[in-house]
Amino acid sequence: MLPCMLVVAQERKVQNKPYIDYRRLHYGFFFGVHAQDLEFTNNGYVTENGEQWYADVASYSPGFSVGVLADLRINSILSLRVVPSLHFGSKTVIFREHNSGEQERQQMKTTYLSVPFEVKFTAERFNNYRPYIIAGISPMVDLTVKKQRPLLVKSFDTMLEVGLGCDFYLPFFKLNPEIKFAFSLMDILEKDRSDLLDKNYEKFTKSIDKTVAKMIVLSFYFE
């Protein structure tokens, strides 16, 4: 009985969109959700008043992502992708004074414009699904940086991206759920705060040596 069940389970089914992967170039779009994070390297800086401040991300708010896709086929398992994207999101940074417990909160709303260049490695198609992994580099610009805040980050960043997903071949289109992790390759902390109107904010920047961004994105591609 068991061998018969295995044979049935491995039966080939009618393939939807059987020739879509043979196109040299094809397009699509996606929408999804994401979460943003910042990783701080606190240095224990002590102010003239004896204050010692530490920064951390206190909470996350789910963000919304949308974009378009261009996929260039190299061979049966390899393709190159360009995915111009917009990411709308926010996070709350908290500064805590070590001795008194005093807190300062800053909500950071962001609108990232990114243009990831990715390599897609795909397994052999079986019936109407095909798993894959991706890796790439994503230049990114924050369109909503506001300078008069306790913490200021640079508007430009570059992220390393890795992820995995699966192509599902439906009768009229291909659906690709994908999860992707992005890690900043540079320090995005803006250390020059000479333009600050409230000089009391300088202590927060001086308390941090380095800031890097991280992001996790769950996307649904339609091709």
Backbone as numpy.savetxt, mean C-alpha at the origin, in Angstrom:
# Nx Ny Nz CAx CAy CAz Cx Cy Cz
-13.47 -46.13 -3.91 -14.30 -44.92 -3.91 -13.44 -43.66 -3.91
-12.37 -43.64 -3.09 -11.52 -42.45 -2.98 -10.84 -42.10 -4.29
-10.22 -43.08 -5.04 -9.63 -42.73 -6.33 -10.64 -42.13 -7.29
-11.87 -42.63 -7.28 -12.90 -42.09 -8.16 -13.22 -40.64 -7.82
-13.27 -40.35 -6.51 -13.55 -38.98 -6.08 -12.44 -38.04 -6.52
-11.17 -38.48 -6.44 -10.05 -37.64 -6.86 -10.09 -37.37 -8.34
-10.46 -38.37 -9.13 -10.57 -38.18 -10.58 -11.64 -37.15 -10.90
-12.78 -37.23 -10.22 -13.86 -36.28 -10.44 -13.43 -34.88 -10.07
-12.69 -34.78 -8.93 -12.28 -33.47 -8.43 -11.32 -32.78 -9.39
-10.53 -33.56 -10.15 -9.54 -32.99 -11.04 -10.03 -32.88 -12.49
-11.29 -33.11 -12.72 -11.83 -33.02 -14.07 -11.71 -31.61 -14.62
-11.36 -31.51 -15.87 -11.31 -30.22 -16.54 -12.72 -29.74 -16.85
-12.92 -28.44 -16.65 -14.22 -27.84 -16.93 -14.10 -26.93 -18.14
-15.24 -26.50 -18.65 -15.25 -25.55 -19.76 -14.61 -24.25 -19.31
-13.64 -23.75 -20.06 -12.92 -22.55 -19.69 -13.65 -21.30 -20.17
-13.84 -20.35 -19.23 -14.34 -19.03 -19.60 -13.19 -18.18 -20.12
-13.47 -17.30 -21.06 -12.45 -16.39 -21.60 -11.14 -17.13 -21.88
-11.16 -18.15 -22.74 -9.98 -19.01 -22.91 -8.78 -18.31 -23.55
-8.98 -17.20 -24.26 -7.88 -16.57 -24.98 -7.43 -15.23 -24.39
-8.01 -14.85 -23.27 -7.70 -13.52 -22.72 -6.23 -13.37 -22.34
-5.60 -14.46 -21.88 -4.21 -14.38 -21.45 -3.22 -14.39 -22.61
-3.70 -14.60 -23.82 -2.81 -14.60 -24.99 -2.68 -13.21 -25.61
-3.46 -12.27 -25.12 -3.33 -10.91 -25.63 -1.99 -10.32 -25.22
-1.36 -9.60 -26.13 -0.08 -8.97 -25.82 -0.24 -7.87 -24.77
-1.31 -7.10 -24.88 -1.57 -6.01 -23.96 -3.05 -5.95 -23.64
-3.37 -5.89 -22.39 -4.78 -5.73 -22.01 -4.89 -4.80 -20.81
-6.11 -4.29 -20.60 -6.35 -3.24 -19.61 -7.42 -3.67 -18.62
-7.51 -2.91 -17.55 -8.52 -3.15 -16.54 -8.59 -2.01 -15.56
-9.36 -2.21 -14.51 -9.45 -1.23 -13.44 -9.64 -1.97 -12.13
-9.48 -1.26 -11.02 -9.66 -1.91 -9.72 -10.23 -0.92 -8.72
-10.80 -1.46 -7.68 -11.13 -0.70 -6.48 -10.81 -1.59 -5.28
-10.62 -0.96 -4.13 -10.26 -1.75 -2.96 -10.23 -0.93 -1.70
-9.75 -1.53 -0.64 -9.60 -0.88 0.66 -8.15 -1.06 1.10
-7.71 -0.19 2.02 -6.34 -0.28 2.49 -6.23 0.27 3.91
-5.11 0.00 4.53 -4.77 0.57 5.85 -3.35 1.12 5.77
-3.15 2.31 6.32 -1.85 2.97 6.31 -1.22 2.92 7.70
0.11 2.92 7.73 0.82 2.92 9.01 2.10 3.72 8.85
2.61 4.24 9.96 3.90 4.90 10.02 4.72 4.23 11.11
5.99 3.99 10.82 6.90 3.41 11.81 7.93 4.47 12.19
7.97 4.81 13.48 8.85 5.87 13.96 10.07 5.28 14.67
11.21 5.95 14.48 12.40 5.68 15.27 12.58 6.84 16.24
12.10 6.65 17.47 12.21 7.70 18.50 13.63 7.72 19.07
14.14 8.92 19.37 15.53 9.03 19.81 15.69 9.46 21.26
14.60 9.70 22.00 14.71 10.07 23.40 15.15 11.50 23.64
14.94 12.36 22.65 15.33 13.77 22.78 14.65 14.42 23.99
15.43 15.20 24.76 14.92 15.89 25.94 14.96 17.39 25.69
13.82 18.07 25.88 13.73 19.50 25.66 14.37 20.27 26.81
14.46 21.58 26.65 15.01 22.43 27.71 14.16 22.36 28.99
12.88 22.03 28.83 11.98 21.92 29.98 11.99 20.51 30.59
12.86 19.64 30.07 12.93 18.28 30.60 11.88 17.34 30.04
11.19 17.74 28.96 10.17 16.88 28.36 10.81 15.88 27.40
10.22 14.69 27.34 10.70 13.63 26.47 9.49 13.02 25.76
9.42 13.24 24.45 8.23 12.86 23.69 8.50 11.64 22.81
7.45 10.80 22.70 7.53 9.62 21.84 6.30 9.60 20.93
6.53 9.17 19.69 5.45 9.16 18.69 5.07 7.73 18.33
3.80 7.53 18.03 3.30 6.24 17.57 1.98 6.48 16.84
1.57 5.52 16.04 0.27 5.59 15.37 -0.76 4.97 16.30
-1.73 5.78 16.73 -2.70 5.32 17.73 -3.83 4.52 17.12
-4.27 4.87 15.92 -5.41 4.17 15.33 -5.35 4.28 13.82
-6.06 3.38 13.17 -6.12 3.33 11.72 -7.57 3.47 11.26
-7.73 4.12 10.14 -9.05 4.22 9.52 -8.97 3.57 8.15
-9.88 2.64 7.84 -9.84 2.01 6.52 -9.91 3.06 5.42
-9.06 2.94 4.43 -9.04 3.87 3.30 -9.61 3.23 2.05
-9.81 4.05 1.04 -10.38 3.60 -0.24 -9.33 3.77 -1.33
-9.24 2.78 -2.21 -8.27 2.81 -3.30 -8.98 2.56 -4.63
-8.50 3.22 -5.68 -9.07 3.04 -7.01 -7.97 3.30 -8.03
-8.05 2.64 -9.17 -7.03 2.85 -10.19 -7.30 2.07 -11.46
-6.36 2.17 -12.39 -6.45 1.47 -13.68 -5.22 0.60 -13.85
-5.30 -0.34 -14.78 -4.26 -1.34 -14.98 -3.93 -1.49 -16.45
-2.63 -1.57 -16.75 -2.16 -1.97 -18.07 -1.21 -3.14 -17.88
-1.46 -4.25 -18.57 -0.70 -5.49 -18.39 -0.07 -5.89 -19.72
1.27 -6.02 -19.73 2.01 -6.40 -20.93 2.51 -7.83 -20.78
2.08 -8.73 -21.65 2.46 -10.15 -21.58 3.86 -10.34 -22.11
4.73 -10.98 -21.31 6.09 -11.31 -21.74 6.16 -12.75 -22.24
5.63 -13.68 -21.44 5.52 -15.07 -21.85 4.35 -15.70 -21.10
4.27 -17.02 -21.07 3.08 -17.69 -20.51 2.95 -17.51 -19.00
4.04 -17.17 -18.29 3.96 -17.04 -16.84 4.37 -15.66 -16.33
4.85 -14.80 -17.19 5.41 -13.53 -16.76 4.78 -12.37 -17.51
4.44 -11.31 -16.77 3.93 -10.09 -17.40 4.38 -8.88 -16.59
4.37 -7.72 -17.23 4.70 -6.46 -16.58 3.43 -5.63 -16.44
3.26 -5.00 -15.28 2.05 -4.22 -15.02 2.40 -2.80 -14.61
1.57 -1.87 -15.05 1.59 -0.50 -14.57 0.21 -0.21 -14.02
0.15 0.29 -12.76 -1.14 0.43 -12.07 -1.28 1.84 -11.48
-1.55 2.87 -12.27 -1.78 4.21 -11.70 -2.96 4.16 -10.72
-2.73 4.69 -9.50 -3.70 4.50 -8.42 -3.85 5.75 -7.58
-5.02 5.85 -6.94 -5.27 6.86 -5.92 -5.67 6.14 -4.63
-5.07 6.56 -3.51 -5.38 5.98 -2.21 -5.84 7.10 -1.27
-7.07 7.03 -0.82 -7.63 8.02 0.10 -7.71 7.39 1.48
-7.03 7.99 2.46 -7.04 7.38 3.79 -6.59 8.35 4.86
-6.51 7.85 6.09 -6.08 8.68 7.22 -5.56 7.79 8.33
-4.80 8.40 9.23 -4.28 7.72 10.41 -4.11 8.77 11.50
-4.11 8.34 12.75 -3.96 9.24 13.88 -2.64 8.98 14.57
-1.79 10.00 14.63 -0.50 9.91 15.30 -0.65 10.51 16.70
-0.10 9.83 17.69 -0.15 10.33 19.06 1.28 10.57 19.56
1.49 11.73 20.18 2.76 12.05 20.83 2.52 12.00 22.34
3.33 11.22 23.03 3.14 11.04 24.47 4.40 11.47 25.22
4.21 12.33 26.24 5.34 12.79 27.05 5.66 11.73 28.09
6.92 11.35 28.20 7.32 10.19 29.00 6.99 10.35 30.48
7.22 11.51 31.05 7.09 11.70 32.49 5.66 12.03 32.93
5.04 12.99 32.26 3.71 13.46 32.69 2.56 12.67 32.07
2.83 11.98 30.96 1.76 11.28 30.26 0.92 12.20 29.38
1.30 13.47 29.28 0.58 14.41 28.41 0.60 13.91 26.97
-0.50 14.15 26.26 -0.61 13.64 24.90 -0.96 14.75 23.91
-0.48 14.59 22.71 -0.83 15.46 21.58 -1.21 14.55 20.43
-2.39 14.78 19.85 -2.85 13.95 18.74 -2.85 14.73 17.43
-2.56 14.02 16.36 -2.59 14.62 15.03 -3.21 13.64 14.04
-4.30 14.04 13.42 -4.89 13.22 12.38 -4.26 13.58 11.04
-3.79 12.57 10.33 -3.12 12.79 9.06 -3.95 12.19 7.94
-4.64 13.05 7.21 -5.40 12.61 6.05 -4.50 12.67 4.82
-4.59 11.64 3.99 -3.70 11.55 2.84 -4.47 11.21 1.57
-3.98 11.72 0.47 -4.42 11.31 -0.86 -3.17 10.98 -1.65
-2.85 9.69 -1.73 -1.65 9.24 -2.42 -1.95 9.01 -3.90
-1.11 9.57 -4.74 -1.09 9.24 -6.16 0.13 8.37 -6.40
-0.08 7.14 -6.81 1.04 6.21 -7.01 0.99 5.62 -8.41
2.17 5.25 -8.91 2.28 4.60 -10.22 3.18 3.38 -10.05
2.66 2.27 -9.54 3.47 1.07 -9.34 3.88 0.42 -10.67
5.13 -0.02 -10.73 5.64 -0.84 -11.83 5.90 -2.23 -11.24
5.15 -3.23 -11.73 5.16 -4.54 -11.08 5.47 -5.65 -12.08
6.06 -6.71 -11.55 6.25 -7.96 -12.29 5.27 -8.98 -11.73
4.55 -9.65 -12.61 3.54 -10.62 -12.21 3.98 -12.01 -12.65
4.12 -12.93 -11.67 4.48 -14.32 -11.94 3.22 -15.17 -11.73
2.82 -15.91 -12.75 1.54 -16.61 -12.72 1.73 -18.11 -12.84
0.98 -18.88 -12.06 0.99 -20.33 -12.17 0.21 -20.77 -13.40
0.28 -22.05 -13.71 -0.49 -22.57 -14.83 -1.98 -22.50 -14.53
-2.74 -22.12 -15.52 -4.20 -22.03 -15.34 -4.79 -23.42 -15.19
-5.72 -23.56 -14.23 -6.49 -24.79 -14.08 -7.96 -24.42 -14.02
-8.72 -24.97 -14.94 -10.13 -24.62 -15.07 -10.28 -23.10 -15.15
-10.96 -22.49 -14.19 -11.22 -21.06 -14.29 -10.56 -20.24 -13.19
-9.41 -20.70 -12.73 -8.65 -19.90 -11.78 -7.16 -20.07 -12.03
-6.39 -19.09 -11.56 -4.94 -19.08 -11.80 -4.26 -18.21 -10.75
-3.59 -18.76 -9.75 -2.94 -17.95 -8.71 -1.68 -17.26 -9.25
-1.30 -16.17 -8.58 -0.11 -15.44 -9.01 0.50 -14.69 -7.83
1.75 -14.24 -8.00 2.41 -13.35 -7.06 2.93 -12.14 -7.84
3.07 -11.02 -7.15 3.57 -9.80 -7.78 4.64 -9.17 -6.89
5.53 -8.41 -7.53 6.53 -7.62 -6.83 6.86 -6.41 -7.69
7.16 -5.29 -7.02 7.46 -4.11 -7.80 7.85 -2.91 -6.97
8.02 -1.80 -7.65 8.39 -0.52 -7.05 7.29 0.49 -7.34
6.95 1.30 -6.33 5.86 2.25 -6.49 6.28 3.66 -6.07
6.60 4.55 -7.02 6.75 5.97 -6.68 5.39 6.52 -6.26
5.39 7.39 -5.25 4.13 7.84 -4.66 4.24 9.30 -4.22
3.17 10.06 -4.45 3.12 11.47 -4.06 1.88 11.69 -3.21
2.06 12.35 -2.06 0.94 12.73 -1.20 0.47 14.11 -1.64
-0.76 14.19 -2.10 -1.29 15.45 -2.64 -1.86 16.36 -1.57
-1.86 15.93 -0.30 -2.55 16.69 0.75 -1.65 17.00 1.94
-0.35 17.16 1.72 0.55 17.47 2.84 0.26 18.87 3.37
0.09 18.98 4.70 -0.16 20.27 5.35 1.01 20.58 6.28
1.61 21.74 6.11 2.88 22.05 6.78 2.73 22.46 8.24
1.71 23.18 8.59 1.59 23.72 9.95 0.98 22.68 10.89
1.70 21.58 11.06 1.27 20.49 11.93 2.44 20.06 12.81
2.17 19.38 13.94 3.28 18.90 14.78 4.26 18.02 14.02
3.75 17.15 13.15 4.60 16.25 12.38 4.39 16.52 10.90
5.48 16.63 10.17 5.42 16.86 8.73 6.20 15.76 8.03
5.57 15.12 7.04 6.26 14.12 6.23 6.42 14.65 4.82
7.39 14.12 4.12 7.66 14.55 2.75 6.54 14.11 1.83
6.32 14.87 0.80 5.23 14.55 -0.12 5.58 13.39 -1.05
6.87 13.13 -1.27 7.27 12.06 -2.19 7.82 10.87 -1.42
7.47 9.68 -1.89 7.96 8.46 -1.27 8.12 7.40 -2.37
8.89 6.37 -2.07 9.03 5.22 -2.96 8.84 3.96 -2.14
7.98 3.07 -2.59 7.65 1.87 -1.81 7.99 0.60 -2.58
8.42 -0.41 -1.82 8.59 -1.75 -2.34 7.28 -2.50 -2.11
6.78 -3.17 -3.15 5.50 -3.86 -3.06 5.66 -5.35 -3.32
5.00 -6.16 -2.53 4.91 -7.61 -2.76 3.48 -8.03 -2.45
3.01 -9.03 -3.16 1.63 -9.45 -2.93 1.30 -10.74 -3.65
0.08 -11.18 -3.47 -0.40 -12.38 -4.14 -1.88 -12.23 -4.44
-2.32 -13.00 -5.41 -3.72 -12.93 -5.80 -4.10 -14.14 -6.63
-5.28 -14.09 -7.22 -5.75 -15.20 -8.06 -6.66 -14.65 -9.15
-6.42 -15.09 -10.38 -7.29 -14.74 -11.50 -8.47 -15.71 -11.53
-9.67 -15.16 -11.51 -10.88 -15.96 -11.67 -11.51 -15.59 -13.01
-11.68 -16.58 -13.87 -12.19 -16.35 -15.22 -13.71 -16.54 -15.21
-14.42 -15.43 -15.32 -15.87 -15.46 -15.35 -16.34 -15.37 -16.80
-17.62 -15.60 -17.07 -18.08 -15.64 -18.46 -17.80 -14.37 -19.26
-17.85 -13.20 -18.62 -17.72 -11.95 -19.38 -16.49 -11.12 -19.03
-15.78 -11.47 -17.96 -14.58 -10.73 -17.58 -13.75 -11.58 -16.63
-12.56 -11.07 -16.32 -11.67 -11.74 -15.37 -11.62 -10.93 -14.08
-11.85 -11.59 -12.95 -11.84 -10.95 -11.64 -10.60 -11.41 -10.88
-9.83 -10.42 -10.35 -8.59 -10.75 -9.65 -8.59 -10.17 -8.24
-8.97 -10.92 -7.21 -8.75 -10.45 -5.84 -7.25 -10.50 -5.54
-6.76 -9.47 -4.87 -5.31 -9.38 -4.62 -5.05 -8.68 -3.30
-4.08 -9.18 -2.54 -3.63 -8.50 -1.33 -2.16 -8.14 -1.52
-1.82 -6.90 -1.15 -0.48 -6.38 -1.44 0.05 -5.64 -0.22
1.33 -5.82 0.05 2.00 -5.14 1.15 3.04 -4.19 0.58
3.06 -2.97 1.10 3.98 -1.94 0.60 4.80 -1.39 1.75
6.11 -1.23 1.52 7.03 -0.76 2.55 7.89 0.36 1.97
7.96 1.47 2.70 8.74 2.61 2.24 10.22 2.28 2.18
10.90 2.77 1.14 12.34 2.57 0.98 13.14 3.79 1.42
12.49 4.80 1.94 13.19 6.03 2.30 12.60 6.64 3.57
13.39 7.51 4.19 12.94 8.25 5.36 12.08 9.42 4.89
10.82 9.46 5.30 9.92 10.51 4.82 9.72 11.63 5.84
10.46 11.60 6.94 10.34 12.65 7.94 10.95 13.95 7.41
10.19 15.04 7.45 10.68 16.36 7.05 11.31 17.01 8.28
12.65 17.06 8.28 13.36 17.55 9.47 13.51 19.06 9.50
13.41 19.73 8.36 13.54 21.18 8.31 12.18 21.81 8.62
12.03 22.34 9.83 10.76 22.95 10.24 10.94 24.46 10.46
11.82 25.08 9.69 12.11 26.51 9.85 10.92 27.39 9.52
9.94 26.84 8.78 8.78 27.64 8.39 7.63 27.54 9.39
7.84 26.84 10.50 6.78 26.68 11.49 6.40 28.01 12.13
5.12 28.26 12.23 4.65 29.45 12.93 4.64 29.21 14.44
4.30 28.00 14.85 4.31 27.63 16.26 5.58 26.82 16.54
6.61 27.45 17.08 7.90 26.80 17.30 7.81 25.70 18.35
6.72 25.65 19.11 6.55 24.60 20.11 6.43 23.22 19.44
6.09 23.21 18.15 5.97 21.95 17.43 7.33 21.32 17.11
8.41 22.10 17.16 9.72 21.58 16.78 10.15 20.40 17.64
9.69 20.35 18.89 10.12 19.28 19.79 9.66 17.91 19.30
8.55 17.86 18.58 8.06 16.57 18.09 8.97 16.03 16.98
9.38 16.91 16.06 10.29 16.48 15.00 11.65 16.10 15.56
12.15 16.87 16.52 13.45 16.58 17.10 13.46 15.28 17.89
12.31 14.80 18.28 12.22 13.55 19.05 12.26 12.31 18.17
12.27 12.50 16.84 12.20 11.37 15.90 13.42 11.41 14.99
14.08 10.27 14.83 15.21 10.16 13.91 14.77 9.79 12.51
13.72 8.95 12.40 13.35 8.41 11.09 11.88 8.03 11.10
11.23 8.20 9.94 9.84 7.79 9.76 9.70 7.07 8.42
9.13 5.89 8.44 8.88 5.15 7.21 7.40 4.77 7.16
6.87 4.69 5.96 5.45 4.39 5.75 5.26 2.92 5.37
4.12 2.38 5.75 3.73 1.03 5.37 2.25 1.05 4.97
1.88 0.10 4.13 0.49 0.04 3.68 0.14 -1.39 3.30
-1.09 -1.78 3.58 -1.62 -3.05 3.11 -2.88 -2.75 2.30
-2.98 -3.34 1.11 -4.06 -3.02 0.18 -4.76 -4.30 -0.27
-6.06 -4.34 -0.14 -6.89 -5.42 -0.67 -7.65 -4.87 -1.87
-7.36 -5.43 -3.05 -7.91 -4.89 -4.30 -8.71 -5.96 -5.04
-9.62 -5.48 -5.88 -10.40 -6.32 -6.78 -10.26 -5.76 -8.19
-9.54 -6.50 -9.04 -9.29 -6.06 -10.42 -10.33 -6.67 -11.36
-10.72 -5.87 -12.34 -11.63 -6.32 -13.38 -10.94 -6.12 -14.72
-10.74 -7.23 -15.45 -10.07 -7.16 -16.74 -10.95 -7.76 -17.84
